[in-house]
């Protein structure tokens, strides 16, 4: 028996999708509509061994959804729309309301809308995608999969900030954590690969990319994560500063006559690898520049590596016993040189990387005698979304 599930990731001007056959977990097709709202929007679709690309005008997300559905029918991935049993939507912020993925009804829509103040750049766009698909596929079960829900197992001592408690009570200011779908997927994938119940493992998962976060997972439960109230916290990232002394912000506001909005733009879009290097937010560009003698590019990479190392060390202490450290995300999966620098620094803790395995990007990249396994696992958030649709909606 085959059930067809769409996994959706809606951005402000884009809409990514994958159609899965479940429970076989087979990808039937995948694609994206980019530059929504412009006359030269780009639609791509990959299915079987075929590839389709169109440049055309797409005014809004509703048109993007209709474009996707039209092509699914036209290429025969589905013969009729009621074959699609469920649609899973990635939603950035579930606040304290959603501790798990949830079936979307009018009440859930209202609650997601109320949470827009916590994720003003993401939740409103996620809602647009949800409503567009509910309008076009009214018979399909709609499920919201929240980036934050995996981290609701954090203890109060770990999620509260040391500011007046009334701000938590009044505004729900706390650590929420993000990338939860990715951390959950790779932890389960590792457990499956080593044929060990997840409940018996302690893991550190490192989702490293343009946005980066680490997570300490104890017996399948997130007990600490590097991102916080927003995805800005933690390690430095492509354009985000990560953790800094907060007094820097009022100091700069006075010295540079910067508004709160100016500061928010600076720490989110002008900092991190890009801010330090002055060159690029892309790790690949910086590696190439560093090899050519660009000292600021080399410094940016060294700072990134040092901050990842620091969080790994912190989580080794937090967990006490660790079975594996897992790398995922664009940098985590593909930047072998970054992985080896992070892991070589862990040798005093007797964590040993195998340079040849790392270069070949084997799943296991640690030496046989290493007491803690080092692994590289490609994340698949869309598949995790599809699995949650099956679990929650069908």
Secondary structure as the mmCIF struct_conf table of DSSP 4:
data_model
#
loop_
_struct_conf.conf_type_id
_struct_conf.id
_struct_conf.beg_label_comp_id
_struct_conf.beg_label_asym_id
_struct_conf.beg_label_seq_id
_struct_conf.end_label_comp_id
_struct_conf.end_label_asym_id
_struct_conf.end_label_seq_id
STRN STRN1 UNK A 3 UNK A 10
BEND BEND1 UNK A 12 UNK A 13
STRN STRN2 UNK A 14 UNK A 22
TURN_TY1_P TURN_TY1_P1 UNK A 23 UNK A 25
STRN STRN3 UNK A 26 UNK A 34
BEND BEND2 UNK A 35 UNK A 35
TURN_TY1_P TURN_TY1_P2 UNK A 36 UNK A 37
BEND BEND3 UNK A 38 UNK A 38
TURN_TY1_P TURN_TY1_P3 UNK A 39 UNK A 40
STRN STRN4 UNK A 41 UNK A 47
TURN_TY1_P TURN_TY1_P4 UNK A 48 UNK A 49
STRN STRN5 UNK A 50 UNK A 56
BEND BEND4 UNK A 60 UNK A 60
HELX_RH_AL_P HELX_RH_AL_P1 UNK A 61 UNK A 74
TURN_TY1_P TURN_TY1_P5 UNK A 75 UNK A 76
BEND BEND5 UNK A 77 UNK A 77
BEND BEND6 UNK A 79 UNK A 80
HELX_RH_3T_P HELX_RH_3T_P1 UNK A 81 UNK A 83
STRN STRN6 UNK A 84 UNK A 91
BEND BEND7 UNK A 92 UNK A 92
TURN_TY1_P TURN_TY1_P6 UNK A 95 UNK A 97
BEND BEND8 UNK A 99 UNK A 100
STRN STRN7 UNK A 102 UNK A 103
HELX_RH_AL_P HELX_RH_AL_P2 UNK A 106 UNK A 114
HELX_RH_3T_P HELX_RH_3T_P2 UNK A 115 UNK A 117
TURN_TY1_P TURN_TY1_P7 UNK A 118 UNK A 118
BEND BEND9 UNK A 119 UNK A 119
TURN_TY1_P TURN_TY1_P8 UNK A 120 UNK A 122
HELX_RH_AL_P HELX_RH_AL_P3 UNK A 123 UNK A 136
TURN_TY1_P TURN_TY1_P9 UNK A 138 UNK A 139
BEND BEND10 UNK A 140 UNK A 140
STRN STRN8 UNK A 141 UNK A 146
BEND BEND11 UNK A 147 UNK A 148
HELX_RH_3T_P HELX_RH_3T_P3 UNK A 149 UNK A 153
HELX_RH_AL_P HELX_RH_AL_P4 UNK A 156 UNK A 159
BEND BEND12 UNK A 162 UNK A 163
HELX_RH_AL_P HELX_RH_AL_P5 UNK A 165 UNK A 171
BEND BEND13 UNK A 174 UNK A 174
BEND BEND14 UNK A 178 UNK A 178
HELX_RH_AL_P HELX_RH_AL_P6 UNK A 180 UNK A 193
TURN_TY1_P TURN_TY1_P10 UNK A 194 UNK A 195
HELX_RH_3T_P HELX_RH_3T_P4 UNK A 198 UNK A 200
STRN STRN9 UNK A 202 UNK A 207
BEND BEND15 UNK A 209 UNK A 211
STRN STRN10 UNK A 213 UNK A 218
TURN_TY1_P TURN_TY1_P11 UNK A 219 UNK A 220
STRN STRN11 UNK A 221 UNK A 225
BEND BEND16 UNK A 226 UNK A 226
BEND BEND17 UNK A 229 UNK A 230
TURN_TY1_P TURN_TY1_P12 UNK A 231 UNK A 232
BEND BEND18 UNK A 233 UNK A 235
BEND BEND19 UNK A 238 UNK A 239
BEND BEND20 UNK A 243 UNK A 243
TURN_TY1_P TURN_TY1_P13 UNK A 246 UNK A 246
HELX_RH_AL_P HELX_RH_AL_P7 UNK A 247 UNK A 256
TURN_TY1_P TURN_TY1_P14 UNK A 257 UNK A 257
HELX_RH_AL_P HELX_RH_AL_P8 UNK A 260 UNK A 269
BEND BEND21 UNK A 270 UNK A 270
HELX_RH_AL_P HELX_RH_AL_P9 UNK A 272 UNK A 277
BEND BEND22 UNK A 278 UNK A 279
BEND BEND23 UNK A 281 UNK A 281
HELX_RH_AL_P HELX_RH_AL_P10 UNK A 283 UNK A 291
TURN_TY1_P TURN_TY1_P15 UNK A 292 UNK A 293
HELX_RH_AL_P HELX_RH_AL_P11 UNK A 295 UNK A 319
BEND BEND24 UNK A 320 UNK A 321
BEND BEND25 UNK A 323 UNK A 323
STRN STRN12 UNK A 324 UNK A 328
HELX_RH_AL_P HELX_RH_AL_P12 UNK A 329 UNK A 334
HELX_RH_AL_P HELX_RH_AL_P13 UNK A 336 UNK A 344
TURN_TY1_P TURN_TY1_P16 UNK A 345 UNK A 346
HELX_RH_3T_P HELX_RH_3T_P5 UNK A 347 UNK A 349
TURN_TY1_P TURN_TY1_P17 UNK A 350 UNK A 350
STRN STRN13 UNK A 353 UNK A 353
HELX_RH_AL_P HELX_RH_AL_P14 UNK A 355 UNK A 360
TURN_TY1_P TURN_TY1_P18 UNK A 361 UNK A 361
BEND BEND26 UNK A 363 UNK A 363
STRN STRN14 UNK A 364 UNK A 364
STRN STRN15 UNK A 366 UNK A 366
TURN_TY1_P TURN_TY1_P19 UNK A 368 UNK A 369
BEND BEND27 UNK A 371 UNK A 372
STRN STRN16 UNK A 373 UNK A 376
HELX_RH_AL_P HELX_RH_AL_P15 UNK A 381 UNK A 393
#
